[in-house]
């Protein structure tokens, strides 16, 4: 008689393999795992570590200081997603600035900000461009549209980040990465495959209960084999090549730069900045927002002689701040 196949939940609850640390890199994964109660299914030897989290989680305080400066001192109209409005800066949040008369507008896309700039030519409009590879293309498209429309009153305050260098910096902090499916939908899977060749295991996961349970079950089964692995558990959205159109767009308008991550410090080459030929749409160059940060960087990351990324007690910080039972994504320390 053929043995009945186990469900993903049965595999997870019945796991009897060695201790394993799985880092969910994405804040949405962290939220959904907590909301769905998935942590309650995990055996004691399976530890979930909450990674960097959402774009807002890793945006440094200095970025908020820059935005507040533009709003209050330069009288720019700030267009932003709603989740940034109440994030505190050194002294004020955007909500505080709005209470003092600053023009702070909540938009649902960079296209909305560009359209507002077109309709209000007397206002300098700045869109707060935060996010990973998933949201960066939309900001790039808004800049291209602004150039097509001949706008001189639209710009981006850029804090976009990329994941490859973050994975390199964090690869000693977990045994398996739970890769964010929406990021891989843009970037493809080549990077994850290369990391597996370097000994860094991971699975790409979707965001429903079934997709998360499947990804965790696959991770546990493959981890017991004792060899580095990569599995795309979100094939309905993530293709090996990703989105070539989005990748080309980002490459055309932006180039890498060092970037500060709240709670992690500066990770070399992990940020993006508009290229010189597009700097007319760079709020730091256009409106003088640069050097307004009033905070010190967090922990700095650097390469030692062996080529590994080093920092001060990174894993210890993660474990002490965010134990497996917490369900919270990393918001950061100063």
N, C-alpha and C positions, 0 to 999 in steps of 0.2 A: 504494500500500500504506500502510495506516494506521501511523503511527509508534508504536512501543511506549512506553507510559507508564513513566516512571521511578519506582523505589521511593523511599521516604523516604531510605534509606541512600545510594542513588545520587545523590540531590539534594544531600545533605550532603557526601559525599566529592567530588563534582564541582563544588562551589560555586566560582565564579570572579569573584564580585562584589566590591564594596568591603569594606574592613575593617569588622567589626561586633562590638560588645560586647553579649553577652547575659547578663543577670543572672538566675540561678535564685534566687528569693527564699526558697524553702522548703528547709529542711534535709533533708527526705526526698528532694526532687529532687536535691540535691547528692549525697546518699548513693547514690541509685540510678544517677545518671550515672557516678559513680566505680566503683560495683560492676559495672555492665554494660560498662565500658570504652568508653563513648561518646566520651570526650575523644580517644581514639586515632583516631577517624574524622574529626575536625575538621581542615579545612585551616588553614594558619598564620594566615590573616587573620580567622579566627573565634575570638574570645576569650570563654570562659565565665568569668564573675565570680560568686563565691559570695557571696550576700547575707546578710541578718541571720541566717537559719537557724532552728532549732527554738525553741520557747518557752524551753527551758532555756538555750539559747545566749544569749538576750537578757535573761534574768532577772538583775538586778544583784546584786552581792555583798550589798548592804544588806538585800535580801529574805531571804537565808539567815540573816543576823545576827538579823533579827526573829524568824524561825522558831526559831532556837536559843534566843533569849531566852525565848520563850513556853514552850519545852520544859523548859528548865532553871530559869528563875527563876519562872515562873508555874505550873509543873508541869502544863501542858496536854498532852493527848494529841494528837500531830501525825499527821494522816493525809495521805499524799502518794503520788504516783506514784513508782515506784522510781528513775527517772532523776534525781531531785533529791537523793537521799540522800547521795551522795558529792560533790556540788558544794561546793567550799570556800567558807566565809564568810571574814570577816576573820581570825578565829582558829580557828574550828571549823566542821566540817560537821555535818549531821544525824547522820551515822554516828558522829562523835566524841561528839556529845551522847548518842546511844543507848548508847555504851560507858560513859558516865558515869551511866547509869541512867534516862535520859529515855525516855518512851514514844513511840516512833516506829513507826508502823504503815504498811505499804505496802498501798495499796488499788488497785483497778482502775477505780473511778469515784467521783464525789462521792456517789452514792447509797449506796455501801458505807460511806462515812464517816458519812453521816446515820443509816444503820441502826445502826452501831456506837454512835453517840451515844445513840440511843434505847434500846439494850440496856445502856448503862453511864451511867445518869443522874447518878452521882456524879463523873464525869470531865468536865472541860471539853475538848471535842473541836474541834480546828481543822483544817480542810481547806486545804491549800496550793493555791490556785486560780491556776494559771498557764496560759497558752495564748492563742491567737488566737480569732477568731470561731468556729472549729470546735468548740472545747471549752467556751466560755463558757456556752452554753445549759444544759449538764449541771449546772454549778455553780449556775446560777439555779434549776433545777428542784429541786435538793437543798435550797435555802433555802426555797422554797415548801412543800416536803414537811415540813421542820422546823417551819415555822409551823403547818401543818395538824396535825402530831403534838403541838403544844404544847411543843416542846423549848426549853429555856432554856440548854442546855449545848452548842449547836452553832453554829459560826461559820466564816466564810471569812477567810483572809489573802489578799487579792486582789492579783494582779499580772497580771491579764488585759490584753491589748493588742489594738489594732485596726490594720489595715493601711493605711487611706487616707492618714493623715498620714505614715506611713513611706514610702509611694510618692512623695508630694510631696517629702519630704526627700531621697530617693535618685534622683530622676528625672534628675539630671545625671550619674549614675554609670554609666549604661548606655544603649545604643541601643534595646534591646528587653528588656522584662521577660518572664520565664517565670513566669506567675502560678500560684500553688498552687491546684490544683483543689478541694481539700477546703474551703479558705476561700471560694472563689467558690460552692461548693454552698450556703453559708449566705447570703452577701452578694449573690449574683447578679452580673450583668455591667455594671450601669449605671455604676459607678465607672470601670471599665476603658474603657468606651466614652467617658466624659467625658475621661479622660486622653488618649485617642487624639485627641480634638478639640483638646486643648491641645498636641499634638505628641509625646505619650509613647506609643510603640508597645508592644504586648504580645500574648502568646498564652496562653490558659489550657491547662494541660497536665495529663494524668493521670499515672500512676505506673508503668505497665508499660513494657517496652522499646519496644513498638510505639507506645504513646501518646507517649512522650518523643521518639522519632525523628520521628514525624509532626509534633509541635509544632515541633521545631527546623527541620524541612524547610520547613514553612509559613512560619516566621519568616524564613528565608533567602530564600525566593522573594518574599515580600511586601516585604522590606527593599530588594531590588534595584529595586523600583518607585519608590523615592524619596519615598513619601508615608507619613505616620503611619497606623498601622493597628491594628485589634484583631480577633482571631479566637478564637472558642471552639473549641478542639480537644479538648474533653472533654464533648461534648454529652450523652453517656449519663448523666452525673451532674449537670452544671452547666446550670441553666436561667437564662434572663434575669432572672427574678424572684427567684431563689434560694429560700430557705425563709422565707416570710412569718411562719410560726409562730415560728421561732427568732428572727427579727428583733424581733418583737413582745415575746417573752419577755425578751430582753436590754434592750429599751427600757423595759419595765415595772420591772425591778429595778435597772438600772444606768444611770449617766450618765458622760459623758466627763470625763477629768482629764488633767493633764500626767503623763507617765510617763518614767522613766529606762530606757533600753535599754543593756544592757551593751555597752561599746565605742562607743556612739553618743552617749551623754549623754541629756539630756532633750528629748523631742520633744513639743511642745505638743499637747494634745488627743488623744494616742495611747493613753491608758490608760483603764481603767474603774474605777469605784468604786460600791459599793452606794448607792442613793438613801437619803435621810434616813429615809423611812418603813420602810426595811429595815435600818437601821444597828444594830439589836439583834443582827444576825448578822454584823457587821463586827468581826473580831478586834482590829483596831487601836483601835476605839472601846471595845470590850467588855473587852479584856484589857490594854490599855495597851501594845500592841506598837509604836505609832508613836514615832518619834524614837529608835529603838534602833540605827539604822544607824551603822556605825563607819567608813564609807568615804566618800570624796569622789566626786561625780559624775564621769563621764567628760567627753567633749567636749559642750558645750552647743550646741544648735541654736537659731537665732532667725531672724526675718524681717527682711530689710533693707528699705530704702525702696522697692525695686522689687517687693517682695512675695515674693521668692524665699527659700527656706530656706538659711541660711548656717551653715557651721561651719569649723573650722580644718583645711584639707587633707584633707577626707574621702576624695576619690578617691585621693589619694596614699597614704593609709593603707591603703585597700583593695588597691591594686596592690602595695605593698611587703609586706603581710602575706600576701596570698593570690593568688599568680600563677595564671594559667590552668591550669597543670599540677598544681596542688596537690590539687584534689578535696576540699578541706575547707570546711566552712561557717564563717562568722564566729563565733568564740567570744568575741572581745572583748578589749579592752585596758583597763588601769587606769592 
